[in-house]
Amino acid sequence: MSKRQILCALGVLIIIFLFLGLPSFWDKIIAVLSGLLIIFISYNLQVDQTADKTADGKENETFVENRQ
C-alpha cells in the first residue's frame, strides 16, 4: 500500500469513528493516534519527494552514453 492510500484509508476511518458512538475517552485516543500517524506519514511523504529531486528541481536520472 502506498503512503497516499494509507492517508486516504485513515481519513475514511476517522469519518467512520465519528458515527460509531464510542465513549469520549476512546474517541480522543483514536483521534490523537490517527492524527499523529497522518502527520508522520505526510512528513515522510514530503521527504521522499524532495529526496528524488536534485538542486535544480529535476529528477535524478542516470546518464548513459550511447556507444554503438
Phi and psi restraints in degrees (value plus and minus 20) as a CYANA .aco file:
   2 SER   PHI     -98.3   -58.3
   2 SER   PSI     145.8   185.8
   3 LYS   PHI     -85.8   -45.8
   3 LYS   PSI     -53.8   -13.8
   4 ARG   PHI     -87.2   -47.2
   4 ARG   PSI     -58.5   -18.5
   5 GLN   PHI     -87.0   -47.0
   5 GLN   PSI     -57.3   -17.3
   6 ILE   PHI     -84.6   -44.6
   6 ILE   PSI     -61.5   -21.5
   7 LEU   PHI     -82.9   -42.9
   7 LEU   PSI     -61.1   -21.1
   8 CYS   PHI     -84.8   -44.8
   8 CYS   PSI     -61.9   -21.9
   9 ALA   PHI     -84.8   -44.8
   9 ALA   PSI     -59.9   -19.9
  10 LEU   PHI     -84.3   -44.3
  10 LEU   PSI     -57.9   -17.9
  11 GLY   PHI     -82.0   -42.0
  11 GLY   PSI     -62.1   -22.1
  12 VAL   PHI     -85.6   -45.6
  12 VAL   PSI     -61.8   -21.8
  13 LEU   PHI     -82.5   -42.5
  13 LEU   PSI     -58.5   -18.5
  14 ILE   PHI     -84.2   -44.2
  14 ILE   PSI     -61.8   -21.8
  15 ILE   PHI     -82.3   -42.3
  15 ILE   PSI     -61.9   -21.9
  16 ILE   PHI     -85.2   -45.2
  16 ILE   PSI     -60.8   -20.8
  17 PHE   PHI     -83.4   -43.4
  17 PHE   PSI     -45.9    -5.9
  18 LEU   PHI     -83.7   -43.7
  18 LEU   PSI     -50.4   -10.4
  19 PHE   PHI    -122.6   -82.6
  19 PHE   PSI     -18.1    21.9
  20 LEU   PHI     -98.9   -58.9
  20 LEU   PSI     -43.0    -3.0
  21 GLY   PHI      55.0    95.0
  21 GLY   PSI      14.9    54.9
  22 LEU   PHI     -92.0   -52.0
  22 LEU   PSI     136.5   176.5
  23 PRO   PHI     -79.2   -39.2
  23 PRO   PSI     132.2   172.2
  24 SER   PHI     -81.6   -41.6
  24 SER   PSI     -51.2   -11.2
  25 PHE   PHI     -81.3   -41.3
  25 PHE   PSI     -70.1   -30.1
  26 TRP   PHI     -88.6   -48.6
  26 TRP   PSI     -55.1   -15.1
  27 ASP   PHI     -81.6   -41.6
  27 ASP   PSI     -61.8   -21.8
  28 LYS   PHI     -87.9   -47.9
  28 LYS   PSI     -61.5   -21.5
  29 ILE   PHI     -82.6   -42.6
  29 ILE   PSI     -65.6   -25.6
  30 ILE   PHI     -84.0   -44.0
  30 ILE   PSI     -60.9   -20.9
  31 ALA   PHI     -84.5   -44.5
  31 ALA   PSI     -63.3   -23.3
  32 VAL   PHI     -87.2   -47.2
  32 VAL   PSI     -65.3   -25.3
  33 LEU   PHI     -85.3   -45.3
  33 LEU   PSI     -63.0   -23.0
  34 SER   PHI     -88.5   -48.5
  34 SER   PSI     -55.2   -15.2
  35 GLY   PHI     -83.4   -43.4
  35 GLY   PSI     -64.5   -24.5
  36 LEU   PHI     -84.0   -44.0
  36 LEU   PSI     -58.6   -18.6
  37 LEU   PHI     -86.4   -46.4
  37 LEU   PSI     -60.0   -20.0
  38 ILE   PHI     -83.9   -43.9
  38 ILE   PSI     -63.3   -23.3
  39 ILE   PHI     -81.0   -41.0
  39 ILE   PSI     -65.7   -25.7
  40 PHE   PHI     -82.4   -42.4
  40 PHE   PSI     -66.2   -26.2
  41 ILE   PHI     -87.0   -47.0
  41 ILE   PSI     -63.0   -23.0
  42 SER   PHI     -88.2   -48.2
  42 SER   PSI     -53.2   -13.2
  43 TYR   PHI     -85.8   -45.8
  43 TYR   PSI     -65.0   -25.0
  44 ASN   PHI     -87.7   -47.7
  44 ASN   PSI     -51.1   -11.1
  45 LEU   PHI     -84.2   -44.2
  45 LEU   PSI     -62.6   -22.6
  46 GLN   PHI     -89.2   -49.2
  46 GLN   PSI     -58.5   -18.5
  47 VAL   PHI     -83.1   -43.1
  47 VAL   PSI     -61.6   -21.6
  48 ASP   PHI     -84.3   -44.3
  48 ASP   PSI     -59.1   -19.1
  49 GLN   PHI     -89.6   -49.6
  49 GLN   PSI     -59.0   -19.0
  50 THR   PHI     -95.5   -55.5
  50 THR   PSI     -46.0    -6.0
  51 ALA   PHI     -91.5   -51.5
  51 ALA   PSI     -43.7    -3.7
  52 ASP   PHI    -101.3   -61.3
  52 ASP   PSI     -26.9    13.1
  53 LYS   PHI    -132.3   -92.3
  53 LYS   PSI     129.7   169.7
  54 THR   PHI    -108.1   -68.1
  54 THR   PSI    -195.6  -155.6
  55 ALA   PHI     -85.7   -45.7
  55 ALA   PSI     -48.9    -8.9
  56 ASP   PHI    -108.1   -68.1
  56 ASP   PSI     -14.3    25.7
  57 GLY   PHI      70.6   110.6
  57 GLY   PSI     -23.3    16.7
  58 LYS   PHI    -111.8   -71.8
  58 LYS   PSI     133.1   173.1
  59 GLU   PHI     -92.7   -52.7
  59 GLU   PSI     131.1   171.1
  60 ASN   PHI     -87.5   -47.5
  60 ASN   PSI     106.2   146.2
  61 GLU   PHI    -151.2  -111.2
  61 GLU   PSI     119.6   159.6
  62 THR   PHI    -100.9   -60.9
  62 THR   PSI     108.3   148.3
  63 PHE   PHI    -104.8   -64.8
  63 PHE   PSI     104.8   144.8
  64 VAL   PHI    -145.0  -105.0
  64 VAL   PSI     103.3   143.3
  65 GLU   PHI    -100.2   -60.2
  65 GLU   PSI     113.9   153.9
  66 ASN   PHI    -100.8   -60.8
  66 ASN   PSI      92.2   132.2
  67 ARG   PHI    -131.6   -91.6
  67 ARG   PSI      96.4   136.4
